[in-house]
Amino acid sequence: MESTARALVAGLTSEARKAKVPFSAQSIGSMFGVYFRAAPPASFAEVMQCDRERFNRFFHEMLARG
């Protein structure tokens, strides 16, 4: 599961870079987080600076596509 999470994070990061979308992601074990900002947040304040509208669209599209 850990290698799958790492591959997912790497793939999402690569695609976002190609699309010039501010994006970062992290994984620890099988858990991962995605952020619509250039670097992973280091505090709650930085989490709140992420593009939440873009995250919501991404999240719902991922659900819709299974």
Backbone bond lengths (Angstrom), bond angles and torsions (degrees), N, CA, C in turn:
res aa  C-N    CA-C-N  psi(-1)  N-CA   C-N-CA  omega(-1)  CA-C   N-CA-C  phi
1 M - - - 1.452 - - 1.529 110.53 -
2 E 1.333 115.28 -36.92 1.463 118.66 -179.94 1.527 111.75 -61.35
3 S 1.314 117.06 -44.61 1.467 119.37 -179.83 1.528 111.12 -67.28
4 T 1.317 117.84 -32.97 1.462 121.48 176.59 1.524 110.40 -65.98
5 A 1.326 117.54 -43.05 1.468 121.21 177.93 1.523 110.36 -62.80
6 R 1.335 116.96 -43.43 1.474 120.11 178.40 1.523 111.08 -61.73
7 A 1.334 116.63 -42.06 1.467 120.32 179.33 1.524 111.20 -65.39
8 L 1.323 116.95 -41.09 1.461 120.76 178.03 1.526 110.94 -61.57
9 V 1.320 116.64 -47.65 1.468 121.56 179.92 1.534 110.07 -61.44
10 A 1.326 117.41 -43.73 1.464 120.51 179.86 1.528 110.90 -64.41
11 G 1.326 116.66 -42.54 1.461 120.24 179.66 1.520 113.03 -65.33
12 L 1.318 116.32 -44.06 1.472 119.76 178.28 1.522 111.04 -63.54
13 T 1.321 116.32 -42.07 1.462 120.69 179.57 1.523 110.75 -63.30
14 S 1.310 116.81 -42.62 1.465 121.17 178.97 1.522 111.47 -62.51
15 E 1.319 117.01 -46.42 1.463 120.45 -179.46 1.527 111.77 -65.43
16 A 1.317 116.98 -39.07 1.466 120.32 178.03 1.530 110.39 -64.30
17 R 1.326 116.13 -40.20 1.468 120.21 179.10 1.527 109.78 -62.27
18 K 1.346 116.92 -44.60 1.471 120.80 178.64 1.526 111.33 -60.01
19 A 1.329 116.17 -37.08 1.465 121.07 -178.67 1.522 112.79 -85.92
20 K 1.344 115.83 0.35 1.472 122.20 -179.21 1.530 112.11 58.43
21 V 1.330 114.99 40.29 1.466 122.18 178.20 1.523 108.18 -100.73
22 P 1.332 118.47 126.96 1.467 119.65 175.48 1.529 108.95 -60.39
23 F 1.320 116.84 117.87 1.456 120.89 -172.73 1.522 109.53 -156.83
24 S 1.313 115.64 144.41 1.454 121.85 170.90 1.514 107.48 -148.93
25 A 1.316 115.48 160.62 1.460 120.23 -179.21 1.523 108.72 -152.05
26 Q 1.316 115.56 156.97 1.453 122.47 177.96 1.519 108.37 -138.56
27 S 1.331 115.66 152.88 1.454 119.00 171.87 1.515 109.31 -142.05
28 I 1.309 114.45 144.70 1.463 123.02 174.88 1.525 104.86 -136.42
29 G 1.312 115.92 115.14 1.451 118.53 -174.73 1.515 109.30 61.52
30 S 1.305 117.08 -130.66 1.462 120.76 -179.95 1.529 113.01 -92.71
31 M 1.323 116.98 -1.64 1.469 120.33 179.58 1.525 109.50 -91.12
32 F 1.315 115.83 146.85 1.458 119.29 177.49 1.518 109.28 -147.04
33 G 1.321 115.11 158.98 1.457 121.62 176.12 1.511 109.07 -136.54
34 V 1.312 116.87 143.18 1.464 121.72 177.67 1.524 108.12 -120.31
35 Y 1.315 114.72 143.70 1.461 121.35 -175.02 1.524 109.06 -138.21
36 F 1.284 116.70 132.51 1.448 120.21 176.75 1.524 108.83 -91.91
37 R 1.342 112.69 74.21 1.460 124.40 175.08 1.517 106.76 -160.01
38 A 1.315 117.95 162.52 1.468 121.69 -172.65 1.525 114.15 -65.57
39 A 1.309 118.60 -31.68 1.469 121.83 -178.46 1.523 109.31 -133.61
40 P 1.326 117.31 149.09 1.465 118.67 178.14 1.530 110.84 -57.60
41 P 1.310 117.47 141.47 1.463 120.39 -179.16 1.536 111.27 -69.22
42 A 1.315 114.90 147.40 1.468 120.89 178.25 1.522 111.60 -110.48
43 S 1.323 116.39 -1.58 1.466 120.27 -179.35 1.526 108.96 -153.67
44 F 1.322 115.49 165.80 1.458 119.88 177.09 1.531 110.34 -61.35
45 A 1.331 116.88 -38.41 1.467 120.35 178.88 1.529 110.51 -58.78
46 E 1.327 116.85 -40.06 1.461 119.87 178.80 1.529 111.39 -71.12
47 V 1.311 118.14 -33.88 1.468 120.44 174.55 1.520 108.92 -59.51
48 M 1.300 116.48 -41.89 1.464 120.65 -178.35 1.525 112.44 -68.81
49 Q 1.331 118.23 -14.43 1.463 121.85 177.18 1.525 112.24 -86.67
50 C 1.321 117.23 -7.86 1.466 120.88 179.48 1.524 109.78 -66.07
51 D 1.321 115.45 158.50 1.462 121.34 177.84 1.535 108.09 -78.38
52 R 1.312 115.89 91.86 1.471 120.68 -175.62 1.518 112.52 -68.72
53 E 1.323 117.80 -33.76 1.468 119.93 177.84 1.524 110.69 -63.20
54 R 1.324 116.06 -43.60 1.462 120.19 178.98 1.529 110.08 -64.99
55 F 1.344 116.90 -41.61 1.461 120.11 177.88 1.522 110.63 -60.60
56 N 1.329 117.77 -43.95 1.465 121.01 -179.77 1.532 111.49 -61.21
57 R 1.332 116.88 -42.80 1.470 119.96 177.81 1.528 110.15 -62.50
58 F 1.338 116.16 -45.62 1.460 121.67 178.82 1.530 110.52 -59.38
59 F 1.312 116.95 -49.69 1.460 122.75 -177.76 1.526 111.45 -57.64
60 H 1.332 117.00 -48.16 1.458 120.86 -177.91 1.531 112.30 -70.01
61 E 1.332 117.40 -33.58 1.463 119.22 174.66 1.522 111.31 -67.25
62 M 1.337 117.04 -38.97 1.467 120.41 177.39 1.529 110.06 -62.28
63 L 1.336 116.64 -42.47 1.475 119.71 177.53 1.518 111.05 -62.88
64 A 1.328 116.25 -45.31 1.458 121.06 -177.61 1.530 111.99 -62.31
65 R 1.332 115.81 -30.06 1.466 120.12 -177.38 1.526 113.16 -95.61
66 G 1.318 115.07 7.18 1.464 120.30 175.56 1.485 113.89 76.84
